[in-house]
């Protein structure tokens, strides 16, 4: 059986981003219930040299939209990194999901071998589409989505594994 590049990317991004939106809903409810300024959560990080929650969500968004765009031979849409509220982060996620959903499954034909060029610092790395998706895009996407979850959990938001994974 052959699995399409669309099938191993788009539904995964959409589901996890939807779960991330629900996690941010729980963060907002937690902040309100505990009388915590949501900005405290947005600026929280797990360790001083790690990105804060806001940047983790932005990067999860960037990896989802960037991967889909690159796999179909498009330039990734650019979003300003100017979110300052949980609601704005959720709007960014919604824009990301809208973009990811807008790409027709047929556009992924040949994506597994399409050359993906990434500028990383002062070099350009080239990868076949499948290797890019499974070794770079998905791991980075999940890293940032997981770190956003972990930051909120660390700050007392009542979250469990089901919140991250979602229900079938």
C-alpha angles and dihedrals in degrees: 000000000000121000118208124231087235091056094051095047119026100049091044093051093045095049096046093045089051089052090048089054090052090049090053088051088056090048091054092049091047092050091049094046094047094039092239120153104245088223087071090061093044091054096044121114135178095235132008094253094050127088119263124248094270093056092044090057092045091052093048087053092047094052093049097049093036094052094048093047094047093046091057094043099256132124110253115255112254119234122188111243093226104118114137102167138052088244091055090050089051090050089052090051090049091052089049092051090047090053094045091049092048094067113093115233090235090063087070092064107126092009093125090069099029110121112245116198118199126186106220112181105304098345138071116227120201123204137169110250097251093049090046092052099046100034103034117011102042097041091049092045092051092043092058095040090049093047090052088052091047093050091053093044090049088053093056102264105149102242132149138188091272089060090058098039097035126207125294 
